[in-house]
Amino acid sequence: MPRSIAIRLKNGEDPINTCESFDSVSVMFCYLVGFTEMCARASALQIVECINNVFIFFDDIVDRYKLFKVETLGDAVYMVAGGVPDRQPDHAQRVARLALEFLEKARTLKDPLSGNNLKARIGMHIGSVASGLVGRRTPQYCLFGDTVNTASRMQSYSEAGRIHISQPCKDSLQGKGFIIKYRGFVHVKVSFSLLLSTSSQVRLYFTSENSSKTLIDSPLPKLDSN
């Protein structure tokens, strides 16, 4: 649960008041490539130790960028959001830089059986979401909307060691110190309503950071004033 939400609840605010809509949020999914196959070969202890080491590193990076770790899923998928529940005008840059650090950190960790370096596969999208606390016994702050679904698809269509971004991400990151490579048109399932969806050709991109900057030391770029 985000700290700001926990403070509001501690002060006696009704949980229903945490429900809110956000017009612009960055959502990122990160998947450890080969993790499912590793689970078929490794012991339970090896699997838990490996994923725990990875997620501890990832958690530290999330805290440093003041972003929100939404959840981790059983197949080594790590979900992060920026601009929610605390609005941040530079959420796209924060999430993109975090994604770059995730790629670098994954390369320093090894498969406990093969000894090969791990690789991350990342997808990112920007759009509107609805959010709020769900559940009573163990309430969880959740995000809802097609932005979440699209970000997940960006990860699914990505490649090992790369960050796959949508057109809205590209527009937000352009000119902010990132190298953006046009990937081309890709057929992606796009939802138009709760009941209707279709496959459409969408412009997609890969991004990396300008090689003249370091991942850890370079400050977050300021947004243009105009």
C-alpha positions as CSV (number, residue, x, y, z in Angstrom):
1,M,0.0,0.0,0.0
2,P,1.4,3.5,-0.9
3,R,2.6,5.5,2.1
4,S,0.3,8.4,1.3
5,I,-2.8,6.1,1.3
6,A,-1.7,4.4,4.5
7,I,-1.4,7.8,6.2
8,R,-4.9,8.8,5.1
9,L,-6.3,5.6,6.5
10,K,-4.4,6.0,9.7
11,N,-6.0,9.5,10.1
12,G,-9.4,7.9,9.9
13,E,-10.3,8.5,6.3
14,D,-12.9,6.2,4.8
15,P,-11.2,3.7,2.4
16,I,-13.8,4.5,-0.3
17,N,-12.4,7.9,-0.5
18,T,-9.1,6.4,-1.9
19,C,-11.0,5.7,-5.2
20,E,-9.8,8.1,-7.8
21,S,-9.3,8.6,-11.5
22,F,-5.9,9.8,-13.0
23,D,-5.6,11.2,-16.5
24,S,-1.9,10.5,-17.0
25,V,-0.1,7.6,-15.3
26,S,3.0,5.6,-16.5
27,V,2.6,1.8,-16.0
28,M,5.5,-0.6,-16.5
29,F,5.7,-4.4,-16.5
30,C,9.0,-6.2,-16.1
31,Y,9.4,-10.0,-16.8
32,L,12.4,-12.1,-16.0
33,V,13.0,-14.1,-19.3
34,G,13.3,-17.8,-18.8
35,F,12.0,-17.8,-15.2
36,T,9.1,-20.2,-16.0
37,E,11.6,-22.7,-17.5
38,M,13.9,-22.2,-14.5
39,C,11.1,-23.2,-12.2
40,A,10.8,-26.5,-13.9
41,R,14.5,-27.3,-13.2
42,A,15.3,-25.6,-9.9
43,S,14.3,-26.5,-6.3
44,A,11.8,-24.5,-4.4
45,L,14.5,-22.9,-2.3
46,Q,16.6,-21.9,-5.4
47,I,13.5,-20.3,-7.0
48,V,12.6,-18.3,-3.9
49,E,16.1,-17.2,-3.2
50,C,16.6,-16.1,-6.8
51,I,13.4,-14.1,-7.2
52,N,13.8,-12.7,-3.7
53,N,17.2,-11.3,-4.6
54,V,16.0,-9.8,-7.8
55,F,12.9,-8.2,-6.2
56,I,14.9,-6.8,-3.3
57,F,17.1,-4.9,-5.8
58,F,14.1,-3.8,-7.8
59,D,12.3,-2.6,-4.6
60,D,15.3,-0.4,-3.7
61,I,15.3,1.2,-7.2
62,V,11.5,1.9,-7.0
63,D,12.0,3.6,-3.6
64,R,14.8,5.8,-5.0
65,Y,12.6,7.0,-7.9
66,K,9.7,7.5,-5.5
67,L,7.4,5.3,-7.6
68,F,4.7,2.8,-6.7
69,K,5.3,-1.0,-6.8
70,V,1.8,-2.2,-7.7
71,E,2.4,-5.9,-7.4
72,T,4.5,-8.9,-8.3
73,L,2.9,-11.9,-10.0
74,G,3.8,-15.5,-9.7
75,D,5.6,-15.8,-13.0
76,A,8.2,-13.2,-12.1
77,V,6.3,-10.2,-13.4
78,Y,7.0,-7.0,-11.5
79,M,4.5,-4.1,-12.0
80,V,5.4,-0.4,-11.3
81,A,3.4,2.8,-11.7
82,G,4.3,6.5,-11.7
83,G,2.1,9.4,-11.1
84,V,-0.3,7.5,-8.8
85,P,-1.4,7.9,-6.1
86,D,0.9,10.9,-5.8
87,R,0.8,13.0,-9.0
88,Q,4.2,13.6,-10.6
89,P,4.6,15.7,-13.7
90,D,7.8,13.8,-14.6
91,H,6.4,10.3,-14.0
92,A,7.3,9.1,-17.6
93,Q,10.9,9.9,-17.2
94,R,11.1,8.4,-13.7
95,V,9.6,5.1,-14.9
96,A,11.7,5.0,-18.0
97,R,14.9,5.5,-16.0
98,L,13.8,2.9,-13.5
99,A,13.2,0.5,-16.4
100,L,16.8,1.1,-17.6
101,E,18.2,0.3,-14.2
102,F,16.1,-2.8,-14.0
103,L,17.7,-4.0,-17.3
104,E,21.2,-3.3,-15.9
105,K,20.5,-4.9,-12.5
106,A,19.1,-8.1,-14.1
107,R,22.3,-8.5,-16.1
108,T,24.3,-8.7,-12.8
109,L,22.2,-11.6,-11.4
110,K,22.5,-15.2,-12.4
111,D,20.3,-18.2,-13.0
112,P,21.1,-20.5,-10.0
113,L,21.4,-23.6,-12.2
114,S,23.0,-22.5,-15.5
115,G,25.0,-19.6,-14.1
116,N,23.8,-17.5,-17.1
117,N,23.0,-13.8,-16.5
118,L,19.3,-13.1,-16.2
119,K,17.6,-10.8,-18.7
120,A,14.5,-8.6,-18.2
121,R,11.8,-7.9,-20.8
122,I,10.0,-4.6,-20.2
123,G,6.9,-2.9,-21.5
124,M,5.6,0.6,-20.7
125,H,2.5,2.6,-21.6
126,I,1.0,6.0,-20.5
127,G,-2.7,6.7,-20.1
128,S,-5.6,7.1,-17.7
129,V,-6.4,4.7,-14.8
130,A,-8.8,4.3,-12.0
131,S,-7.4,3.3,-8.6
132,G,-8.5,2.5,-5.1
133,L,-8.3,0.0,-2.2
134,V,-9.7,-3.4,-2.9
135,G,-10.4,-6.1,-0.2
136,R,-11.1,-6.0,3.5
137,R,-8.9,-8.5,5.3
138,T,-5.8,-7.6,3.3
139,P,-6.6,-4.5,1.3
140,Q,-4.6,-3.8,-1.8
141,Y,-4.2,-0.5,-3.7
142,C,-5.0,-1.5,-7.3
143,L,-5.0,0.1,-10.7
144,F,-7.7,-0.5,-13.3
145,G,-8.2,0.4,-16.9
146,D,-7.0,-0.3,-20.4
147,T,-3.7,1.5,-19.7
148,V,-2.8,-1.4,-17.4
149,N,-3.7,-4.0,-20.1
150,T,-1.8,-2.1,-22.8
151,A,1.3,-1.9,-20.6
152,S,1.1,-5.6,-20.1
153,R,0.9,-6.2,-23.8
154,M,3.9,-3.9,-24.4
155,Q,5.9,-6.3,-22.1
156,S,4.5,-9.4,-23.9
157,Y,5.6,-8.0,-27.3
158,S,9.0,-6.8,-26.1
159,E,12.3,-8.6,-26.4
160,A,14.9,-9.7,-23.8
161,G,17.0,-6.9,-22.7
162,R,14.8,-4.2,-24.2
163,I,12.2,-1.6,-23.1
164,H,9.1,-1.6,-25.4
165,I,7.1,1.6,-25.3
166,S,3.9,2.9,-26.9
167,Q,3.4,6.0,-28.9
168,P,2.2,8.1,-25.8
169,C,5.4,7.1,-24.0
170,K,7.5,8.1,-27.1
171,D,5.8,11.5,-27.2
172,S,6.4,12.1,-23.5
173,L,10.1,10.9,-23.5
174,Q,11.1,12.6,-26.8
175,G,13.8,15.2,-26.2
176,K,14.3,14.2,-22.5
177,G,17.7,12.4,-22.9
178,F,16.5,9.1,-24.2
179,I,17.3,7.3,-27.4
180,I,14.1,6.1,-29.1
181,K,14.1,3.6,-31.9
182,Y,11.1,3.1,-34.1
183,R,10.2,-0.6,-34.2
184,G,7.4,-0.5,-36.7
185,F,3.7,-1.4,-36.8
186,V,2.7,-4.4,-34.6
187,H,-0.7,-6.0,-34.2
188,V,-1.9,-5.3,-30.7
189,K,-5.2,-6.0,-29.1
190,V,-6.8,-2.6,-28.3
191,S,-9.9,-2.2,-26.2
192,F,-12.6,0.3,-27.1
193,S,-15.0,-0.5,-24.2
194,L,-15.6,-3.1,-21.5
195,L,-17.3,-5.3,-24.1
196,L,-15.5,-4.7,-27.3
197,S,-11.9,-5.2,-28.3
198,T,-10.0,-5.8,-31.6
199,S,-6.6,-6.2,-33.0
200,S,-5.1,-3.1,-34.5
201,Q,-1.8,-2.0,-36.0
202,V,0.0,0.2,-33.5
203,R,3.2,2.2,-33.8
204,L,5.7,0.9,-31.2
205,Y,9.2,1.8,-30.1
206,F,12.2,0.7,-28.2
207,T,14.0,3.1,-25.9
208,S,17.4,3.4,-24.2
209,E,19.2,6.3,-22.6
210,N,21.7,8.6,-24.2
211,S,25.1,6.9,-23.9
212,S,26.6,10.1,-22.6
213,K,24.7,9.8,-19.3
214,T,25.0,7.2,-16.6
215,L,21.9,5.4,-15.4
216,I,22.4,6.0,-11.7
217,D,24.1,9.4,-11.5
218,S,22.2,11.5,-14.0
219,P,19.4,13.6,-12.5
220,L,15.8,13.4,-13.7
221,P,15.4,15.9,-16.6
222,K,13.1,18.8,-16.0
223,L,9.9,19.1,-18.1
224,D,9.8,21.9,-20.7
225,S,7.9,24.9,-19.4
226,N,5.8,25.3,-22.6
